[in-house]
């Protein structure tokens, strides 16, 4: 009953079907945004095999178990599942309330997946070749073989671009949010950093797989939040737009969603920026993605200093999908998901796009 993935190499095929593993399940009431609350069925799902990946599954209780379509959320660089779900504001809960079967993934080396033994990746390729196929197979086993929509933020969108073409029939569509297809384009600061990483590559500095914990970084930013959230903040790369997140929401994000930054992941992305090619010259990710005819939604934040529209839009322009959409909203990198205005912009744009395609 496993879904076949087209073409060699065999390592890109979905793993053999396993018995679904649910560590626990409970019914609870949670916040969606501000005073909006709903009651959900929450389950902790863990994949088996060599790479144990954790996902939190959410469904609306009042649906009686029925859902519109499965959605797999894929977080970005240095983050974890809390990028989609904060106590004060939750995109994941919004999607579940809209009737979807939501799986919120922790990639290897992050969140609960790290606690279960899935260590930091040697490169972004491991997310592409192993993590997403494993996670998608797990989703299929829980949902009666219904192909999920991939919704990726930042690096999570790029990983979805790279993995989906080899998962024919197992992905219903891709929605990327603030995903820099041409990383560093539109940002002089990121381009300068990319030159440093390119110099390291040229002189043969060895690759390092040691992760950098971001909890201390989040704690430091929280301690200087008033300065960081002001126009006088001296660092040009903030990650959010000034005033776009309420203090308590920003505090929750810095405390919960800041996870670990893989040095090699960071190096991969900056090398891609220097090469002006998503995935680098050693991979065929670009060719496979651009040839893929799968529904595609690309969303960029006009105030995003980490993934400006100039870096995001090329995914839409280069894709040869017959069903592709590009939108921009006046938000920054973090606020695209949990900013004050995200429930009025990002959330309905993504939800409505999925709704039309899941109905079809």
N, C-alpha and C positions, 0 to 999 in steps of 0.2 A: 504493500500500500504506500510505500515511500514515494515521494515525488522525484522524478528523474531530472537531473540537471544536464543541460545539453553540452556535449563535447568534452574532450579531455582537457586538462589532466584529471585523473580520478580524484585527486585531493580536493577538487572543487565540488564534488558531489555531496548531496545531503547525507549525513550519517544514517546508519540503519535505525529504523524506528524503535523507540524505547517506550516502556510503560511510563505514562506521565507520573512525575513525582511531585507531590504537594506536601510540603513540610507542615504547614498549618493553614487553616482557613477560619475566618471570623466575619461577623457582620458588625459594622461600625458606622457611626455618623461622622462625617468630616466636612470641612470647609471647602468650598469651591472658590469663592471670592467674596471678601468682605462678610456680609451677613447671609450669603447664599450657602446653604448646606444641603446635603443629601445623605441617604443611607446606602452603603455599598457592601458587596461581598468582596473581601480582600483575601487573597491567597498568596503564600510565598512558594514559588515554583523554583526548583533547582534541577538543572540538567545533569544527566549522568555522564559517564565516560571520563576521559583524561582531563577535560577542562570543565569543571563544575561552574556553571554560570547561574546567577540568581536573577529572578524576575519577580516583581510584584504585579499580580494580576488583579484588576478591578472591574467589577460589573455593578450596575445599578440594581438594587434589590427589587424595586417595583417592576422591573422588566420580567420577573418570573423566570430568570435564567436565559431568556432569549436576547440576542444582540444583533445589531446591524451587520457588523464586520469586525474582524480582529485588527488591532493596531499594535505595532511594535515600536516603542519609543527608544531611540538610540541617542544617548547623551554625547556631549562634546569633550574636547581635550581637557584633562585635569578635573573633570566633573564626575558625578555619579547620578543615580536615579533622582536625587532630590532637585536636580536642575528642573525637572518637570513637576515636582510636587513639594511645595512648602506648606507648613501648617496654616499660613495666612492666605495663600493663593496657590491653586493647583490646576495646571493645564491638564494633567492626567485625570483628575476628578471631573473636570469639565467634559472631557471626551467620554468618560464613563457615563456621566449623567445624560449625555446626548444619545446614549444607547449602544456605545461601542464596547467591545471586549478588549480592554487595554492591558498590554504587557509592558511594564516599565523595566528595562534591562540595565543591569550593571555589567559593563564590559569587564574582561579579565583585568585583574590588578586594581579594581575599583569597587568600593562599597562592599556589599555582602559577597560578591563573587570572590573578592580577595580573602574575606574571612573563611570562605569554604575551600580555599587553596588554589584558586586561579591566579597565578602570579603575574607580575608585570610583563607585558609583551616585549619581545626582542625588537619588534618593529610594528608599524601600522598594518603590515600585511597579515599578521596573525588575527587581527580583528576581521579582516576581509575573508581570509581563507578558512578560518575555523569558527570564530565567535558568531558571526551572523548566520552562517548555515546551521550551526548547532541550535541557536536561539529560534530560528524560523522553524526548524524541525520540531522543536518542543512546542511551539505555538500550534503547529498543525495537529500535533497529537492531542491537544486539549480542545481544539475547536472543530473537530470533525473534518479535518483536511481543508479548511477554508483558508485561502491565501491571505496573509495580512498585508496591510498597507504599512510601509516603512516611513516613519516620521523621524528625521534626524536633525539635530541641532549642531551647527558648526562642523567639527570633525565627524560627528555622527552622520551628517548628511553625505560627506565625502565617502565614508565607509559604505554607506548604502549605495551610492553611485557605483562603487567598485564591485560590490558583492552581488548586486541584483542581476546583472546580465547572465551570470552563470547559474542562477536559480530559476530557470525558466518554469513558469507555471506555479511557482511557490511564492511569488510576490505580486500583489494586486496593483501596486503603484508606489511612487516615492514622492514624499513632500519634504523638501529641505528648507531649513530655516537658518539664515545667516551662515551658509556653508560656502567658504571661499574657494571656488573652483580654480582660480588663479590666485593663490595665496600671496599676499603682500601688495597686490595691485591696488592702487588708490591710497596707499599709506606709505609716506616717506619713512616713517619710523620703523615699520616692519621691513621695508626694503633695506634699510641700513643694517638691521639685525641679520637679515638674510645674507648680506655680503660677508658678515663675520662667519656664519656657518659654512658658507661656500669656501671661504679661505681655509677653514678647518678641514674641509673635505679635500681640498687641493694639496695641502701639506701632509695629509695622511693621519690626522688625529684619530685615534681609534674610537670606535663606537662604544658608548657606555649605556648599559641597560639598567642603571640604578635609578629608581624613582625618587622624585623630590616631593616630600609631603607638603601640601598646600595649606594644611590647617594653620601653621604659624603665620603664613601670609594672610589668610583670612582674618586671623585674630589681630594682626597688626593693622590691617585696613579698617577693621571695626574700631580700633582704638583711635584712629585718626579720621573717622568717617566724616566729621564736619568739614575737614580740610579736603578730603578726597571727593566729597560731593559738592565742592564749590568750583567756580570758574577759575580760581587761582591755583588749582592743583597742578604742580609743575610737570608731572609725567603725562605725556600725550596719549598713552594707552591706558584707559581706565577700565573699559569693559562694560560700562553703562553710561547712559546719557544723564547729564546733571538734572536732578529733580524728577527723574522718571520712576524712581522707586521710593516708596515710603521708607523711613528709617528702619522700622521693625521688619519690613520685608527684605531690605538689603542685608540687615543683620542676620536674618534666617538663612539667606542664600550663602553668605560668606561663612557661616558656621556649619551648615549642613551639606551644601552642594560642592564646596571646595574640597577636593579629594587628594589625588596624587598626580603629579605631572611626570610622565615618563620622559626622561631626557632624550631617549632615542626617538620617541614619537615627535617631540619638538624638533629634533634635528631633521627627521623625515620631512616635516612640513616646510621648514625653512629651505631645505634643499629643493623641494618642489618649487618654492617661490623663485629661487635663483635660476632654476631650469625653465621657468615659465610653463610648467607642465604638471598638472595634477597627477600624482602617482609616480612621478619621476620617469626618466628615460628607460629604466630597467623593467618597467611594467607595461602591459597593454591595457591598463585600466581606461585610459582616454578613449582608445578605439572601441572597446567593448561598450562603454557607456554611451558614446555618441551614436553608435549604430543601434542601440536598444530602442525598440518601439514599445515603451511602457508608459502609462500615464505619469506625467511629471509636473510637479508644482514647485516653483522656486520663489522663495520669499527673502527679500533683503531689507535691512534696516538702514534708513537714510542717515541715521546718527550713529551707525555702528563703526567704531574705530578699530575693531579687530577684523571685521569682514565687511568693508565698504561695498556698496552696490557694484563698483567697478570690478571687484574680485568675485562677486557672486553671480552676476548676470551672464557671464560666458557659458555657464552650464546650460542655461536656457537657450542661448544663441547657437551653441554648438550641437545641441541634442537634435537628432532627426526623428524624434517621437512625433506621431501624428496628433497626439493629445498632450500639449504642453502649455503651461501658464506661468507668467512672471508677474509678481506684484512687489511693491515697495510700501513700507510704512515708516512714519517718522520716529523710529525707536532705535535704541542701542542694542548691544550684543546680548546682555542679560535680560534687559527689559522686553526683548522680543518674546520671551517665554513668560516672565512673571512680573513685568512692569505694571505700573498703575493703569496704563491704557491697553495692555495686551488683551484683556477680556473683551475689549471693544474693537480690536483690530486683528491681531494675529490669530486669536482663538477662532472667531467666526470665519475668517478666510480659510483656514485649514479645514475646519469642520465642514463647511459648505462644499469645499472641493471634494473631500472624501465622500460626503453624502451623495453627491451626484453620481460618482463613479461606483459606489457600493450598490446604489439602487439599480444602476445599469447592469 
